[in-house]
Amino acid sequence: MVACSNHAGGATLLIMDDNPLPLIRLLANRLERISADSVWAHRASGVRGTLLIALDELEIQDTISRDALDKAINIGMEILKAAAKEKTG
């Protein structure tokens, strides 16, 4: 389960349950689908790479810095929102 709340500066902070794997997989898949023509494609690629590394670490050793993971997930969500706005623009 994922809950959203407003954070300082108007950003959305995601709060996840104990199993972030489904969300990481979904987000990585969505970031991969951002068009190469988008101004967000390069940044999406970097965040996707970070998420895939985190996914590997979680599957292998079941430990990871939760702060770093939360930050990558939040950045990924913001990129998806910006890319969607750009597309519908």
DAJOZI-V463309 format. One record per pair of residues at least 6 apart in sequence whose C-alpha atoms are under 8 Angstrom apart, sorted by the first residue. I is the first residue (numbers start at 1). J is the second residue. If there is no record, write none. Layout:
i = {I/I}
j = {J/J}
//
This chain:
i = {1/1/2/2/2/2/3/3/3/4/4/4/4/5/5/5/5/6/6/7/12/13/14/14/14/15/21/21/24/24/24/24/25/25/27/27/27/27/28/28/28/30/31/31/31/31/31/32/32/32/34/34/34/34/34/35/36/38/38/39/40/40/40/43/44/44/47/47/47/48/50/51/51/51/54/54/57/57/58}
j = {16/17/14/15/16/17/14/15/16/12/13/14/15/12/13/14/15/12/13/13/74/74/70/73/74/70/55/58/51/52/55/73/52/55/48/73/76/77/48/51/52/80/44/45/48/76/80/44/45/48/40/41/44/80/83/41/42/83/86/83/79/82/83/79/76/79/72/75/76/76/72/69/72/73/64/69/63/64/64}
//
